[in-house]
Amino acid sequence: MLFSSSLLALLGLSCTASALNPAEKAFRKAQRPQPVIEKRVANEPFKNERLQKRAFNYLTNSTEKYVVNGTGIPDVPFDIGESYAGLLPISGDADETRELFFWFFPTTNPDPQEEITIWFNGGPGCSSLSGLLTENGPFTWEAGTLAPVQNPYTWVNLTNMVWVEQPIGVGFTQGTPNITNEVQLGQQFVGFYKQFVKTFGVEGWDLYLTGESYGGYYVPYIADAFITADDPDMPLKGININDPIIGDDTTQQEVVIAPYLEYWNNLLFLNQSFLDRVWERNDECGYTEYLEKYLTFPPPQESFPVLPAATYANNYSCDQFENAYEAILEINPCFNIYHITETCPHPYSVLGAVNTGDYVPPGAQIYFNRTDVQAALNVPPSDWAQCKNGVFRDPETNQTVSDESLGPAQNGVLQRVIEYTNNTLIGSGNLDMLLNTNGTLLAIQNMTWHGVQGLQSYPDTPFYAPYHPEYNGGALAGAGYLGSWGHERGLTFYQVQLAGHELPGYAPGASYRTLELLLGRVKSLSDVSSFTTQSGNFTGTSPLYRRNAAFGGYT
């Protein structure tokens, strides 16, 4: 199954030109700042006053070719600030032709730290530009919206951010894929990051890795590669993954789907006879007994038995996830397994369609497949797609293969990362059906770290996101008690009740808080202080806050 960090959640409404008269068109054009493009002479200042006034903190002879004109991003009517984008090789070899695409945004934080945070989307084969454009980038263009807006919850406000397309074969990357497993993927990424460190002069800066979905494989394996490299120029300090695949499909999807349907059925509206049959099949397949025994806190201190793949067990009859998905689509043909509240019509996204049911209006253009966008990002003309197949490929036969690696919670990889960093965050949006919260918890309960197996207590401490003023109606975030969390032995698990698979996009305030925790800016996810990048304390000023407090917060 293709695990994607975007897919149905990234579809939006087409943007059609309004019927303006010539005078109105001229007026609007005059109101938009025109791009200023000037070739910089090495070691000399820009001649244009507008460029002189802008801070290019990382502009050197080595980085000049990566400069992005912040006022020249197509369809973005505001300055996105200093950034650098382009291709870097995965090794320092002179004949290396394999290159990854990156987009680097220096932080706008007035108290910058010597740190780098990297974001990965999943797939495998899906572009991290999906996350930039719809989740945590400095501007977002959400599915179903007319135009990009500034994102007040961009992670650039907190830290230096890099969105990287990887492995080879994704997005704008160059070269032929030649890996078959995650260990090789991690080694190639470490090689790329060495080139990034050298190019931008960030040797010794603290490194944080973040991502979602199949990034649940990418992030721990890449983190483990950094641990193995043990290079003082690339010190790993922590990871944060949300809605991740970290175990196997059967336990993270099939075993846990029946209670998920029961919990959300007022929304899904499945009939009782179907639900009764789901539970009967759950008993027949051994899933009910498995959950009752192993999804406990603390769990039995033993390795959980490996269940057969649902597609092969009992002639597909134990494929509970697919059975449920097909039934829900009969009721809601626009159902989104990444955010289950979505109904018809499908919103259109400028990132393009991924699933066969996604709506694409006639003449629609994929944003990152436009030549003007590619020129702005310093990449050659490319056939960009949000997700591509074939990123794992046998180098001998050049045939596409499946990822050979086990989930990082199954083979000690995630354990090593937790024990090395003591700063690992794993989160889940409860509206995500593809990789739901109980499936992630079940994978964690089968993992041992710091000598003890699983979480000893259910993570039910209230998760608080600060109240805050909202100045941008196109980018809003909830506040108050939004979920729950728990921390044990270097691992923090959190869940957000009204977030879907792409958690930073659906709950940007809560996600912003988790990054503050990862970076050490707050002590816990129950901290009721304001966001650390925001002046003033807005906690408790809202009637909603007082109402939440009166009812005991999250339940």
Buried (B, 14 or more C-beta within 10 A) or exposed (E): EBBBBBBBBBBBBBBEEEEEEEEEEEEEEEEEEEEBEEEBEEEEEBEEEEBEEBEBEBBEEEBBEBBBBBBBBBBBBBBBBBBBBBBBBBBEEEEBEBBBBBBBBBBBBEEEBEBBBBBBBBBBBBBBBBBBBBBBBBBBBBBBBEEBBBBBBBBBBBBBBBBBBBBBBBBBBBBEBBBBBBBBBBBBBBBBBBBBBBBBEBEEBBBBBBBBBBBBBBBBBBBBBBBEBEBEBBEBBBBBBBBBBBBBBBBBBBBBBBBBBEBBBEEBEBEEEBBEEBBEBBEEBBBBEBBEEBBEBBBEEEEBEEBEEBBEBEEEEBBBBBBBBEBBEEEBEBBBBBBBEBEEEBBBBBBBBBBEBBBBEEEBEBBBBBEEBBEBBBBEEBEBBBBBEBBBBEEEEEEEBEBEBBBBBBBBBBBBBBBBBBBBBBBBBBBBBBBBBBBBBBBBBBBEBEEEBBBEEBBBBBBBBBBBEEEEEBBEBBBBBBBBBBBBBBBBBBBBBBBBBBBBBBBBBBBBBBBBBBBEBBEEBBBBBBBBBBEEEBBEEBEEBEEBEEEEBBE
